[in-house]
Amino acid sequence: MNEPRNMLLLGGSGFIGKQLAFALANRGWRVSVPCRRPHRHRALLVHPNIRLLEANITDPAELKSLCQGQQAVINLVGILNERRKGDFRRYHVDFIKAVVEACSAGGIKRLLHVSALGADQATGSSLYLRTKGEGENLLHTFGQRGLHVTSFQPSVVFGKDDDFINRFAGILSWYFGYFPLACADSKLAPVYVGDLVAKIVNSIDDRESFGRRFTVCGPEVFTLRQILELIITTLRLPVRVMSLGKGMSRLQAIVLQNLPGKLFTMDNYRSLQTDNICTDGDLCDTSLRRYVEGLPAMFGNKRDYDRFRKDYVQTRIPENPS
């Protein structure tokens, strides 16, 4: 029987990270998930192969200590909005440099990284996309020096506890009348979290994936307006979408970015100027449309929930055959 291997999962307490932690643990990995407040994520501890560590991963010394004794690292750390000026660079570029140095100090040879679709250091339409691209380029540059890097560029990710479909569904459930939507014609190819997780897990030991960048998209392309209309129709809400033009979309971003929670910012607006779709590569299988049909189960009654559980087929991570 093979000895268990150790995986450090950075950003493992988030939406994608929790799914990935269980998938890795089911494959026999011993998964370490560092976070500032472990008590908030105790649900991860139901699996004996997962351990939570109280740590500040932005401290280079702590990060190097965490990397000791690990065979591989997966980095999911990223932010959608800046709390302070310079946060994009701190988390998407400077943190990447610290991860590479920590891997080198710990003798780690395998590093997987989740970036973002449209990430491009030179031509990204927003600071978010440009810094994501810069960090990814750094990884692949260092990957030529003995660190085997694979990166993934997913479109917007959906699934249980996501901050995309659930946020819109929650807002629309309390709304009445016309809903003003910025960047309504922006195109997206939403990918199910289980499909993304499967691609990451299956790539760890795949030498063919070393040094490669994979775009990850779902099987359908929607405009942002179509996604909201699908939610509205499914939940039978008394709401209609009102598409805003460029000028009003920018105004909405300027107003909302100065309110608590930053629901929409100018950098988000700029990101949506780039279609979030895959132009090549294999597409994932799980349908957003089929998933959204299950929303009444999450926002409705028990009868809807029972029907949803019976009919909806979840994407599963195969168990380790060994």
C-alpha positions in Angstrom: 0.0 0.0 0.0 1.4 3.4 -1.0 2.4 5.9 1.8 0.0 8.9 2.1 1.4 12.0 0.5 1.1 15.5 2.0 -0.6 18.4 0.2 -0.7 22.0 1.3 -3.9 23.7 0.1 -3.6 27.5 0.1 -7.0 29.1 0.1 -8.5 25.8 1.1 -11.2 27.3 3.3 -13.0 29.0 0.4 -15.8 27.8 -1.9 -13.6 25.9 -4.3 -11.0 25.0 -1.7 -13.5 23.0 0.5 -14.6 20.9 -2.4 -11.0 20.3 -3.5 -9.9 19.4 0.1 -12.5 16.6 0.3 -11.6 15.4 -3.3 -7.9 15.2 -2.4 -8.6 13.5 0.9 -10.7 10.9 -0.8 -7.7 10.2 -3.1 -5.5 9.4 -0.1 -3.8 12.8 0.2 -3.2 14.2 3.7 -4.4 17.7 3.2 -3.3 20.7 5.3 -5.5 23.8 5.1 -4.0 26.9 6.7 -6.4 29.7 7.6 -6.7 32.6 10.1 -9.8 31.3 11.9 -9.9 27.5 11.8 -13.0 27.4 14.1 -15.1 28.8 11.2 -14.3 25.8 9.0 -14.7 22.8 11.3 -16.9 21.0 8.7 -13.7 20.1 6.9 -12.6 18.1 9.9 -15.2 15.3 9.3 -12.6 13.8 7.0 -9.6 12.2 8.8 -7.2 13.2 6.0 -7.9 16.9 6.4 -6.3 19.1 9.1 -6.9 22.8 9.7 -3.9 24.9 10.8 -4.1 28.4 12.3 -1.7 30.4 10.2 -1.1 33.7 8.3 0.0 32.5 4.9 0.9 36.1 3.9 3.8 35.9 6.3 6.7 34.5 4.3 8.3 32.8 7.3 5.0 31.0 8.2 4.5 30.0 4.6 8.0 28.4 4.5 7.3 26.5 7.7 4.0 25.2 6.2 5.7 23.9 3.1 8.1 21.7 5.1 7.3 18.0 4.7 4.8 18.6 1.8 5.0 16.9 -1.6 2.8 19.3 -3.5 1.1 22.7 -3.2 -2.1 24.0 -4.7 -2.7 27.7 -4.7 -6.3 29.1 -4.8 -5.6 32.4 -3.2 -7.1 35.4 -5.0 -9.4 38.4 -4.5 -12.1 39.9 -6.7 -11.9 43.4 -5.1 -9.3 45.4 -3.3 -10.0 46.5 0.3 -6.8 48.6 0.1 -5.0 50.0 -2.9 -2.4 47.5 -4.0 -4.2 44.4 -2.7 -4.4 42.9 -6.2 -0.6 43.0 -6.5 -0.1 41.8 -3.0 -2.2 38.7 -3.4 -1.8 37.9 -7.1 1.9 38.8 -7.7 3.8 39.2 -4.4 2.2 36.2 -2.8 3.1 34.1 -5.8 6.7 35.0 -5.4 6.5 34.0 -1.7 4.9 30.7 -2.6 7.7 29.9 -5.1 10.4 30.7 -2.6 8.6 28.6 0.0 8.4 25.7 -2.4 12.1 26.0 -3.2 13.0 26.1 0.5 10.9 23.1 1.2 12.1 21.0 -1.7 8.7 20.9 -3.3 8.6 20.1 -7.0 4.9 20.2 -7.8 2.7 23.3 -7.8 -0.8 23.8 -9.2 -2.5 27.2 -9.4 -6.0 28.5 -10.1 -5.9 31.7 -12.1 -8.8 33.2 -14.0 -10.1 33.1 -17.6 -8.9 36.2 -19.4 -5.9 36.7 -17.2 -3.2 38.4 -19.2 -0.4 40.6 -17.9 -0.2 42.7 -21.0 -3.8 43.0 -22.4 -6.1 42.2 -19.5 -9.0 44.6 -19.4 -8.9 45.1 -15.7 -6.2 45.3 -12.9 -7.6 42.1 -11.6 -6.9 40.2 -14.9 -3.6 41.9 -15.4 -2.2 41.0 -12.0 -3.7 37.5 -12.3 -1.8 37.1 -15.6 1.4 38.5 -14.1 1.4 36.1 -11.2 0.7 33.2 -13.6 3.6 34.2 -15.8 5.9 34.3 -12.8 4.9 30.7 -11.9 5.5 29.4 -15.3 8.8 31.2 -15.6 10.0 29.6 -12.3 8.5 26.3 -13.5 11.4 26.0 -16.0 13.8 25.7 -13.0 12.6 22.4 -11.6 9.2 23.4 -10.2 6.5 21.6 -12.2 3.7 24.1 -12.6 0.2 23.6 -13.9 -2.3 26.5 -14.0 -6.0 26.6 -14.6 -8.0 29.5 -16.0 -11.7 28.9 -15.2 -14.7 30.9 -16.2 -17.0 31.9 -13.4 -17.5 28.9 -11.1 -20.9 27.8 -9.8 -22.1 25.2 -7.2 -23.4 24.9 -3.7 -22.3 27.9 -1.6 -20.9 29.8 -4.6 -20.9 33.6 -4.5 -22.3 33.9 -8.0 -25.6 32.2 -8.6 -26.5 32.2 -4.9 -25.8 35.9 -4.6 -28.0 36.8 -7.6 -30.7 34.4 -6.5 -30.7 35.8 -3.0 -30.9 39.4 -4.2 -33.6 38.7 -6.8 -35.7 36.8 -4.3 -36.1 40.0 -2.3 -36.5 42.3 -5.4 -39.7 43.5 -7.1 -40.1 45.3 -10.4 -37.2 46.2 -12.7 -33.7 45.1 -11.8 -31.0 47.4 -13.3 -28.2 45.2 -14.7 -24.8 46.5 -15.7 -22.8 44.8 -18.5 -25.9 42.7 -19.4 -24.5 41.5 -22.7 -21.2 40.2 -21.2 -20.7 36.5 -22.2 -19.8 33.8 -19.7 -19.3 30.0 -19.8 -20.0 29.1 -16.2 -18.2 25.9 -15.0 -19.4 23.6 -12.2 -17.1 23.4 -9.2 -17.0 19.6 -9.3 -15.8 19.7 -12.9 -13.0 22.1 -12.1 -12.0 20.1 -9.0 -11.9 16.9 -11.0 -9.5 18.5 -13.6 -7.2 19.8 -10.8 -7.0 16.5 -9.0 -6.5 14.4 -12.1 -3.6 16.7 -13.2 -1.5 16.3 -10.1 0.4 13.2 -11.2 -0.1 13.8 -15.0 3.3 14.6 -16.4 1.7 15.8 -19.6 0.2 18.7 -17.7 3.5 20.0 -16.4 4.1 23.5 -17.7 0.7 23.8 -19.2 -2.2 26.3 -18.8 -5.7 25.0 -19.1 -8.8 27.1 -19.8 -11.9 25.6 -18.0 -15.4 26.4 -19.2 -18.8 24.8 -19.0 -20.7 23.5 -22.0 -23.0 26.6 -22.4 -22.4 30.2 -23.1 -24.8 32.8 -21.6 -25.0 36.5 -21.4 -25.2 37.9 -17.9 -28.8 38.9 -18.6 -29.7 35.4 -19.7 -28.4 34.0 -16.5 -30.5 36.3 -14.4 -33.5 35.7 -16.5 -33.0 31.9 -16.1 -32.9 32.4 -12.3 -36.0 34.7 -12.4 -38.0 32.2 -14.5 -37.0 29.2 -12.4 -37.9 30.9 -9.1 -41.0 32.5 -10.6 -40.0 35.9 -9.4 -41.9 39.2 -10.1 -38.8 40.8 -11.5 -37.7 41.9 -15.0 -34.2 42.7 -16.0 -33.4 46.2 -17.2 -30.1 46.3 -19.2 -28.0 49.3 -18.6 -25.9 50.9 -21.3 -22.2 51.6 -20.9 -22.6 55.0 -19.3 -25.2 53.8 -16.7 -23.2 50.6 -16.1 -20.1 52.8 -15.3 -22.2 55.0 -13.0 -23.6 52.0 -11.2 -20.1 50.7 -10.6 -18.9 54.1 -9.3 -21.7 54.3 -6.8 -21.7 50.7 -5.6 -17.9 50.5 -5.2 -18.2 53.2 -2.5 -20.9 51.3 -0.5 -20.2 48.6 2.1 -19.7 45.2 0.5 -18.6 46.5 -2.9 -21.2 44.6 -4.8 -19.9 46.0 -8.1 -16.7 48.1 -8.8 -15.1 49.8 -11.8 -12.6 47.0 -11.9 -15.4 44.5 -12.1 -16.9 46.6 -14.9 -13.6 46.5 -16.8 -13.3 42.7 -16.3 -16.8 42.2 -17.9 -15.6 44.0 -21.0 -13.8 40.8 -21.9 -16.0 37.8 -22.8 -15.4 35.0 -20.2 -15.6 32.1 -22.6 -13.2 29.4 -24.0 -12.2 29.5 -27.6 -10.4 26.2 -27.6 -9.9 23.1 -25.4 -12.3 20.6 -24.0 -15.5 21.9 -22.3 -16.8 20.5 -19.0 -20.1 18.6 -18.9 -22.3 20.0 -16.2 -25.0 22.3 -17.3 -25.7 25.6 -15.6 -29.2 25.5 -16.9 -29.8 22.1 -15.3 -28.3 23.3 -12.0 -30.4 26.4 -11.9 -33.5 24.3 -12.3 -32.7 23.0 -8.8 -32.7 26.5 -7.2 -36.3 26.2 -5.9 -35.0 23.3 -3.8 -32.5 25.7 -2.2 -34.8 28.7 -1.9 -38.2 26.9 -1.7 -39.8 24.0 0.1 -38.9 20.4 1.1 -40.9 18.9 -1.7 -38.9 20.8 -4.3 -35.7 19.8 -2.5 -36.5 16.1 -2.4 -37.3 16.2 -6.1 -34.1 18.0 -6.9 -32.0 15.5 -4.9 -33.6 12.6 -6.8 -33.2 14.1 -10.3 -29.9 16.1 -10.2 -26.8 14.0 -10.9 -23.8 15.5 -9.1 -20.4 15.4 -10.7 -18.3 13.0 -8.6 -14.6 12.6 -8.0 -13.6 9.0 -8.5 -12.0 7.3 -5.5 -8.4 6.4 -5.6 -8.3 3.0 -7.4 -5.4 1.9 -5.3 
